[in-house]
Amino acid sequence: MEKKRLSPPPEPTKVDISLGFKSTFHYNSVTVNIGLTDYVRKEENLDQAIDRVYDYIEAKLMQKMENTRKEVEQFYVNNK
């Protein structure tokens, strides 16, 4: 995918991240939420902006989940 230079947004991009771990007797879960508030740039329409932000967040989420999985596995392997 070719990256094109976009015009600057009218305000800085806002990022919201939360990470949680829940452990019960029979069940463990990890929750990662990454949110990004950005703006439609003058070179793109709404659908293009949504796709741009979604693709970025999806890639970041997968990267963070993989890192978190490795850290959790390492913790449980080292603490058994």
N, C-alpha and C positions, 0 to 999 in steps of 0.2 A: 504494500500500500504506500503510495507516494505521499509524503508529508508536505503540506503547503503551509506557507506562513500566513497566519491570520492576523487581522487587526487586533489591537489591544481591547480588552473588555472595558466597559464603562466604570466598573468597580473591580477590586481584587476578587479573585476566585475564593470561595469559602469551602473549607474542608471540614468534614465531621467524621470522626473515627471512633468506634467503640469496640472493645475486645472483651469477651467474657468466657469464663470456663466454669462449667457446672459439673460437679461430681456427686453422684448418689451411689448407693451400694451396688447396683447392677448396671449403671448407665453413666457414661461420661459424654459430655458434648462441649464443643468449642463454637462460639459464635463470633463472627467477625462482620462488622457492619462498616462499610466505607461509603460515605456520601459526598457528593461534590455539587456545589451550586455554581454554575457558570452561565454565561450569556450567549445568546445567538449573535454571532459576529456579522458584520455587514456583508461578508463574502458568502454567507451560507443562509439556508432557510432553516425553519424549525426542525424538520426531519433530519437534516444534516448535522445540526447541533446536537440533537438527541443521540444520534448514532456516534458522533465523535466522543461525547462524554461517556456514553454507555460502554463503548469499546475500551476506553481508558480504564474505567472503573472495573469492568469485567477482568481485564488483564491484571490489574493491581490486586484485586480480590483473590484471584487464583494464585498469584505469587505469594501473597501473605498467608493464605490457607496452607500452601505447601510448606512454607517456612514454619508455621505454627505446628503443623503435623509432625515435622521433623523434630522440633523442640520438645513436644509432648512425648513422642516416642523415645527420645534420648533420655528424658527425665524418668520415664517409667522403667526403661531398661537399666539405667544407672542406679535406681532406687529400689530394685527388687531384692 
